[in-house]
Amino acid sequence: MVSTWRNMSPRTRREALEGYLALLPWIIGFLAFTILPVGISIYLSFTEWDIMTDPKWIGLDNYERMFTNDPLFTQSLKVTGKFVLFSLPLKIILGLALALLLNLKVPGMNFYRTVFYIPAVISGVAVSLMWMWLLQPDTGIINTLLDQVGIKGPNWFWDPDWALPSVALMSVWKVGGSAIIYLAGLQNIPQHLYEAAKIDGAGRWARFRRVTIPLLTPTIFFQLVIEMIDSFKVFTEAFVITQGGPLKATFFYLLYFYQEAFENFNMGYASALALVLTAIILISTVILNYTSKRWVFYESE
């Protein structure tokens, strides 16, 4: 490294120094706000700490409690897993379907794209309050409309059987954000491939199956990873609407983490919970990345 620096011309050294100086704020921020907090969290996960006193080293006791003697951990993990399995396919399929509609050449399409994207940037608390109003069992708009056609609407967030599906359906509200990503992928597909397929006699469905889907698999893979991570981090909806109820039906993992950290002040145990969730997300991402070799097609390959 030193010999390489010495062999540089004065101009090259100046350019390299300017580059390092430009990177310095990011490096400092990364070390101070990412690496350092992660390191502290790892240390605290092996301690008992209530904020008011000094951390007390207890070794693996937090993890032993978590995996052998904590039914709330098991419940929160089960609820979060169900939510991921239920909501992830919905968001992937509906996001792609919406992107296909937004890719049509019709007048005013830029307006429609903006309208569908807006929910993705609205505050989660505001969205939660809106859906709580829409899905009120007695006075909500959804049940009122269902009643007009002779269908008795469920109790939604207030029914143990419907609470989790309600939160999952509510998460689809922000699907416009992923649709924009799919739209970019769709518009990156070369048009001459569609023209060649059409000349060969391929219909719309055949072109979609043989051209669109294979060339869109990198975008689908990207969205699958991002949406999966986002689904594991669901919190606001349960915190604002249900507080984990009814009967722990929406007791999500991050809600349990919040209660342990900021209500019970068990910071050591909360740190262990955070690290376990990080490990679950990391393992899930590695598995997705490994399986992507079988179904993701890159045009350059």
N, C-alpha and C positions, 0 to 999 in steps of 0.2 A: 504493500500500500504506500509506504514512504518512498520507495524507489520509483514507483509509478508517478507520484506527485512531483518528484524531483525532475523526472524526464519530461514533464509537461512544459509547454511554452508559456510565457507570462500571460498571453491572452487566454489560453486554455485554462490556466489556473484561476484567472479572474472570473471566467464564465462558470467554472465549477464552484468557486466560492460563492458567487451570486446565487447559483442554484441551491446550494446547501443553506444559505441564509434565507432563501424564500421558503424552504421546507421546514426551517427551524420552528416557526410558530405551530405548525401541525404536529411536529415531533414532540414538542413540549406538551401540547394539549393531549396527544395520544398517551404519553407517559403519565401525565398528571390526572387525566380524567378517565382513562381506560385501564392501563396496566396496574397503576397503583391501587385503585379501588378493587380490582379483581384480586390482587395479592392480599389486600387487607381482608376481603370477604373470605378468601380461602383460610386465612389464619383464624378469623372469628368463628368459622364453622366448627372449629375444634375447641371452642371455648363456651363458657356460660357468661353472658353479658347482658345486663339490664339497663345499660346506658349510664345509670347513676353511680355504679361502682366499676372498679377495674375488671377487665376480662379475666376469667378464671379458666385455666387450661383443664379440659376434661377429656381430651383425646377423642375417641370415636363414639362417645356416649350419645351425641346428637344423632348420628347416623344409625346407631343401634336402636334408639328410641323410634326413629322414623320408620325403619323397615320391620320392626318386631312388635312395637307397642304403641302405634299411633293410628287408630281407625280413621281419623280426619285426613291424614296424609293419603291413605288408601282411597277414601271417598273422593277427595279432590282430584287425585290422579285419574280415577275412573271417570268422573264427570268430564274432565278436560279431554280425556281420550275419546269419549263418545262425541263430544262437540267437534273435535278435529275430524273424526270419521264422517260425521253428518254434514258439517258445513263445508269442508274442503272440496268435495266433488261438486256441490252446488255452486260454489263461487267459481270454480274452474270452468264448468259447463256453461253457466249463465254468462260469465265474462266473455267467453269465446263467442257465444251466440249474439250477445250485444255488439261485440266488435264486428261481426259479419254484417249486422244491420247498419252500423255506423260507417261501414266501408262502401255502402251503396252510393251511387252517383245520383243524388236527388237534390232539388233546390233546398237551401237552408240547412244543409247537413252540418255546417260549422256551429250553428245555433244548437242543434240537437246534441252534438258532441259536448258542448259546454254544459248544457243542462244535465246530461247524465254524469258528467265528471264532478259537478258541484258537491254532491253528497260525500265524496271522498275527502273533502277538505273541511267539512263542517265538524264542529266540536262534538266529541263522543258523548258528553253529558247532555247537550242539547238534543242530539239524536235519540238518546235513551229516554228523555222526558217526552219527546214527541211520540215515540212508539208506545210508551206507557199509556199515553192518552188515547192513541189509536186503538189499542188492544184492551181497553177497559171492558170487562165482561158485560156491564149493564148499559153504559153510556158511550162506549167506544164506537168509532165510525165503522170499523170492520164488522163487528157483531151486529150493528144496526143494519148494514147492507145485507149481511147473511140472513137476518131475520126477515127482510123484505122478500126474499125468495124461499122462505119456509125452512131455513136451516138454522138450527140452534147453535150458535157459536160457542166454542169452549171457553174456559176461564183463563186461557193463555198463561201469563206469568204466575197466576195464582193457583194453578193446578199442577201437582207434582208430575203428572204424566205429560203435560204440555209445556212446562216451563222451559226445559232445555231445547226442544224443537223451536219454541218461540224465539229464544235468543239466537239460535242458528239461522232461522228465517230472517231475523232482524239484521244479521250480519251481511246478508245479501244486498242490503240497502247501499253499501259502498262499492258494489261490483263495478261501477263506472270507472273507478281508478284502474282496475286491472284490464278493463276493456280497452283503455287507451294504449296500454302496453301491447295487447294483442293486435290492435289496429296498426301500430307501428310495424309489428312483425308481418302482418298481412300486406302492407304497402311495400314491404321490402322484397316480396316474392316477385321475380321477373315475370313480366306479362307474356313474354314469348313462350314460356312453358305452358301457360293456359292455351295460347293460340295453337301450339303444336298438338296438345292433347285434344283440342276441339277438331283440328283437321283429321286426327286419327279416329274421330267418331265418339270421343268420350262425352257423356252427358254431364250435367251439373254435378250430380252426386258423385260420378266417377272422378271428375276433376277435383272435387273437394277431398275425396278419399285418397287419391293418388298423387295430387300435387300440393294442395293447401296444407293438409295435415302433416305430411312428412317434412315439408319445408318450415312448418310452424313449430315443430317439436322443440327446438331450442328455446323459443319463447314460452312454450307450455311448461318446459322443465324449469325455467327461471321463475315463472309464476307459481308453480307447484311448491318450490322451496320457500319463496317469500310468503305465500298464503299459509303454508303449513306453520312457519315460525309465528306469523301473526295470530293464527288460531290458537296456538299454545299460550299466547300472551293475553287472552281475553280476560278482561277485568272490569272495565267501566260499566258495562251493561248490568252485570250482577251487583256491583257495588251500589249503583244508583237505583235500580229497580227492585231487586229481590233480596239483597243482602245474603245471598247463598241459599235462600229458601225457594219454594216451600219444601220442608223435609229434606234439606240439603240437596235438592235436585239441581241447583245451579251453583253448587259450592265449588267454584273453579279454583285451580291451583294457586293462581296469583292472589285470589281473594284470601285464601288461607295464609299465604305468605304475608299479605298486608296485615292481617289480624295478629299474627305472631310478632311481627316487627313493630307495628305502630299502635297496636291496642294492648297487647300483652307485654311488649318490650322485651321479648325473647330474641334479641338480636343475633345471638350465636346460633340458635336453632333456625331462625329465618335465613341466615347466611347459608346454612347447610341445605335448606329447601331451595334456595336460589341456585346453588351449585348443582344440585340433582336435576333441576329443570334444564339448566344449561347443558348438562351431560345428555339428557334425553333428546334435546333439540339437536345437539351435535351428532349423536348416533343416528338419529332419523335422517339428518342431512347427508351423512356419509353413505347410508344405505341407498337413499335416492340417487346420489351421485354414482354409486356403483352400478345400480340397475339401469341408469340412463344410457350406459354403453350399448344396451340392447335395443333401445327404441328411439333415442335421439339421433337425428340425422343432421349433419353439418354439410352444407353445400360444398365446402372446400375439400372435404374428404373424398 
